[in-house]
Amino acid sequence: MNRVAIAGTGHTAFGRLDGRSALELEAQAARLAVEDAGFAPRDIDGLITDPGVSQGVLQGIEPHYLRLGRALGLDPDFAATEILGGASSVGSIQRAAMAIEARLCSACLCIYGDTALSSAGSYAYGRGEEAAFGFFGAAGLHALAAQRHMALHGTRPEALAEVAIAARAHAGRNPHAQSKTPLDMAGYFASRMLVEPLRRADCCLVSDGAAAVVVCAADRMPDMRHGPVRILGMGQAHSLGTYSNPTHFDTLPAARCGPRALERAGLTAADIDVAMLYDCFTIVVLMQLEAYGFCAPGEAGDFVTGGRIAPGGALAVNPSGGLLAEGYGGGMLHVIEAVRQLRGDAGERQVPNAQVALVTGHGLGMNSHATLLLGR
């Protein structure tokens, strides 16, 4: 995969951005990413979009990539909209890489955008037959995974707290972060319980904003403004049965695609300098640490103890603050932070001599997972 690289990144502010449409935000992020790559709009011949929940897959019968592409003035050779929930941003980078390898395009713009925070009811929906029994939203489903982890492995709430506390500490060093207020163990346990055992501090932010990445072929690299961040490996795996699968809440599809992606890239977990783990809920971070081999199954609670994933810890997990504290960027902000770290552009939060970054996406009802390995 060394023939494909990330050339440019860009994003808007994240938070409540009243009065700005998702298309307007996406156009701003796209312009910044193309400029950062050192390209002109005419150089972009691929477009892949991740519309977020408030825009949905379709408005009428018009796909999101068509609406956004028209707004950007693009007539690409390749276009698509990626719908894998929280795995969509990483999935769009993967699809761009495959399209470039197949010579369907040479410079592909991948964009996430949404106005979920200022659009009332964006997450107020039932999902599947379980809604008939009063089961709504992602928090309840991930609470089941947390309960299962506690039952199987004796995981304590303090382990969830360690993840939330580390995210806030990282965000405090990120000028782009939406939530910088420090959090300690007492503050975590004072946080309101939502769905036992998940508290408000265990749940990611809801944000308006957009983020974009330009993926390009090797022969375009001489035109790039920055040194290339190369795609070293990638993978996907899916667990589509949910409740009909008796082991669905025991582990993540990451346990299948993570080791495969690392093996394809000739890497192990020990080679990862920056781990951008999709963190919609704190339990998902613990489960991914196990799935990717940073620790054995059931040991993530002990692994994160004592600030091991906080600033200055042994493993840099989400040094931007992640979804829990930087902002909800659909997973594209995770990609952008990985690129910043590998370029050496992360400022106060820079991981020394970062050479390899892992970026993950976790989507829908724990159904889909996507893995991306990036190298300097």
Secondary structure, DSSP 8 states (H G I E B T S, - for coil): -TTEEEEEEEE---B--TT--HHHHHHHHHHHHHHHHT--GGG--EEEEE-HHHH-SEETTEEHHHHHHHHHT---SEEEE---GGGHHHHHHHHHHHHHHTTS-SEEEEEEEEETTTSTTTT--B-SGGGGGT-BHHHHHHHHHHHHHHHHH---HHHHHHHHHHHHHHHTT-TT-S------HHHHHHS-EEETTEEGGGB----EEEEEEEEEEGGGGGG-SS--EEEEEEEEEE---GGGSTTTTTS-THHHHHHHHHHHTT--GGG-SEEE---SBHHHHHHHHHHTTSS-TT-HHHHTTTTTTSTTSSSEE-TT-HHHHT---TTHHHHHHHHHHHHT--GGG--TT--EEEEEEEETTTTEEEEEEEE-
